[in-house]
């Protein structure tokens, strides 16, 4: 009897193996062969799902985005004060625990797209802009702030914290990170 394969699970396994290879060896080390080895699959099995390395990378990055978005949306299912909800959602961009590999892979991919001059609007930026616009529309932000500047400032804080964590420049535990983001939110919330 032939083995029944769940194709979505197999594609997710390949994508997560791609993340592992990228985290260890960078994007330049993420050949289809090295990814197949990491996934413990044959080269043919990987090529069955992805015709090109580019296709595989795109899928792997979409999976990162989907997982982060899914975790962020999970926070909206619980009744929380708006500031706490925003804090929890922003923490999903911070590379702590299992999120670390996502950020490593994301940065490699963004760098790759920049080198190819193919970078479009980046999803973290889009998410923060959308969040800030919604908070402003709901009257939750101070009236005297410059929305565009504060959005850039918040995004820079999140990206800066993420880079500091990945580079190990400053010892930041989750409590301290939450405190830094919370302080920023205190500054702009009503």
C-alpha positions in Angstrom: 0.0 0.0 0.0 1.5 3.4 -1.0 2.4 5.8 1.8 0.0 8.7 2.2 1.8 12.0 2.3 0.2 15.2 3.6 1.5 17.6 1.0 1.0 20.8 3.1 2.9 19.2 6.1 5.7 18.2 3.7 5.9 21.7 2.2 6.0 23.1 5.8 8.8 20.6 6.7 10.8 21.7 3.7 10.2 25.4 4.5 11.3 25.0 8.1 14.4 23.0 7.0 15.1 26.0 4.7 15.0 28.2 7.8 17.4 25.9 9.6 19.9 26.0 6.8 19.6 29.7 6.4 20.1 30.3 10.1 23.2 28.1 10.1 24.8 28.8 6.7 23.1 32.0 5.4 21.2 32.3 2.2 24.2 31.4 0.1 24.3 28.0 1.9 20.6 27.3 1.2 21.0 25.1 -1.9 18.1 22.7 -2.7 20.6 19.9 -1.9 21.4 21.2 1.6 17.7 21.8 2.3 16.8 18.3 1.2 19.5 16.9 3.5 18.3 19.0 6.4 14.7 17.8 5.8 15.9 14.2 5.4 14.3 14.0 2.0 15.6 13.2 -1.5 16.5 16.0 -3.9 13.6 14.8 -6.1 11.1 15.0 -3.2 12.0 18.7 -2.6 11.9 19.4 -6.4 8.5 17.8 -6.5 7.1 20.7 -4.5 9.4 23.5 -5.6 10.7 23.8 -9.2 13.3 26.5 -8.3 15.3 27.6 -5.3 13.6 31.0 -5.7 10.2 29.4 -5.4 11.3 27.5 -2.3 12.6 30.7 -0.7 9.4 32.6 -1.4 7.4 29.9 0.2 9.6 29.7 3.2 9.3 33.5 3.7 5.5 33.4 3.3 5.4 30.8 6.0 7.3 33.1 8.3 4.9 35.9 7.6 1.9 33.6 8.1 3.1 32.3 11.4 3.9 35.8 12.8 0.5 37.1 11.6 -1.3 34.0 13.1 0.4 34.6 16.4 -0.5 38.3 16.3 -4.1 37.6 15.5 -4.3 35.1 18.3 -3.8 38.1 20.7 -6.9 39.8 19.3 -9.0 36.9 20.5 -8.5 37.8 24.2 -10.1 40.9 25.7 -7.2 43.2 26.6 -6.7 46.9 27.0 -5.6 48.3 23.7 -2.1 49.3 24.9 -1.5 45.7 26.3 -2.8 44.2 23.0 -0.4 46.4 20.9 2.5 45.5 23.2 1.8 41.8 22.9 1.5 42.1 19.1 4.7 44.0 18.8 6.5 41.4 20.9 5.8 38.9 18.1 8.5 40.8 16.0 11.1 40.4 18.7 13.4 37.4 18.2 13.1 35.5 21.5 12.9 31.7 21.7 11.5 30.1 18.6 11.0 33.5 17.0 14.8 34.0 16.8 15.2 31.7 13.7 12.3 33.5 12.0 14.1 36.9 12.4 17.4 35.5 11.3 15.8 34.1 8.1 13.8 37.2 7.6 16.8 39.5 7.7 18.7 37.2 5.3 15.8 37.3 2.9 15.4 41.0 3.1 19.1 41.5 2.4 18.8 39.1 -0.5 15.9 41.0 -2.0 17.7 44.3 -1.5 20.8 43.0 -3.4 18.5 41.9 -6.2 16.7 45.3 -6.1 13.4 43.4 -5.7 12.4 44.6 -2.2 8.8 45.6 -2.1 7.0 47.0 0.8 8.2 45.1 3.8 5.4 43.4 5.9 6.6 44.4 9.4 6.5 48.0 8.2 3.1 47.5 6.7 1.9 45.9 9.9 3.1 48.8 12.1 1.7 51.4 9.7 -1.7 49.7 9.7 -1.6 49.3 13.5 -0.7 53.0 14.1 -3.4 54.2 11.6 -6.0 52.1 13.4 -5.0 53.3 16.8 -5.1 56.9 15.6 -8.5 56.4 14.0 -9.8 54.9 17.2 -8.6 58.0 19.1 -6.1 56.0 21.2 -3.0 58.1 20.3 -2.2 61.6 21.6 -3.5 64.3 19.4 -0.3 66.3 19.2 1.9 63.5 17.8 3.1 63.4 14.2 1.7 60.0 13.2 4.2 59.4 10.3 7.2 60.2 12.5 6.0 58.1 15.4 5.3 55.2 13.1 8.9 55.4 11.8 10.1 55.7 15.4 8.2 52.7 16.6 9.3 50.6 13.7 12.9 51.7 14.2 12.7 50.7 17.9 11.3 47.2 17.0 13.9 46.6 14.3 16.7 48.0 16.5 15.8 45.7 19.4 15.6 42.8 17.1 19.1 43.5 15.7 20.6 44.1 19.1 19.2 40.7 20.3 20.5 38.8 17.2 23.9 40.4 17.4 24.1 40.0 21.2 25.2 43.6 21.6 23.2 44.3 24.7 21.8 41.8 27.2 18.1 42.0 26.8 15.7 39.7 28.5 12.0 39.6 27.6 11.0 41.6 30.7 13.4 44.4 29.7 12.3 44.4 26.1 8.6 44.6 27.1 9.5 47.5 29.4 11.2 49.4 26.6 8.3 48.9 24.2 5.8 49.8 26.9 7.6 53.0 27.6 7.3 53.9 23.9 3.6 53.2 23.9 3.1 55.2 27.1 4.6 58.2 25.2 2.2 58.0 22.3 -1.0 56.6 23.8 -3.7 58.9 25.2 
